[in-house]
Amino acid sequence: MWKVPGRVSLTGRLCCFPKDPLEDVETWSESVDKVLSCKAGQIAFREFLKSEYSEENILFWIACEEYKKIKTTPEMISSANRIYSEFVQTEAPRQINIDCGTRENITKNISQPSLTSFDSAQKLVYSLMARDCYPRFLKSHMYQGLLRRNDLR
């Protein structure tokens, strides 16, 4: 368990990382891409978004990244339906905040999904995270605590 001075604990097994997972914490302030490109950054950002009741954004973004790696049609159909029912459809348990046109377009095409089925929604969610959530993350007690912890090493 990673203890973050202030309030939050990040759970994760340090042994599964090839290097100290928090070694890159200072680079996270460079861009949201730096945060999203490493597992520890994703975990920290997810914990922050959870505290803001918007965890669905990063969960959807990660699900889309995994979806793009799918190699077989049956797996793609299954995964597309899971992503749709969990994040996209109206009243989904983790419904993402996207415009109705994007939602309607995905709904119309979900019966014949492609690897790009969620691209427009993923771009909207990414933009929301980059523009809105990420700056607050950088100012948060959680991120500032991780920086302080890193400085103490």
Salt bridges, closest charged atoms under 4 A:
ASP20 OD2 - ARG153 NH1 2.03
ASP24 OD2 - LYS19 NZ 2.87
GLU30 OE1 - LYS34 NZ 3.59
GLU47 OE2 - LYS50 NZ 3.58
GLU52 OE1 - ARG136 NH2 2.51
GLU55 OE2 - ARG46 NE 2.49
GLU65 OE2 - LYS68 NZ 3.28
GLU66 OE2 - LYS69 NZ 3.25
GLU86 OE1 - ARG82 NH1 3.26
GLU86 OE2 - ARG94 NH1 2.83
ASP132 OD1 - ARG136 NH1 2.81
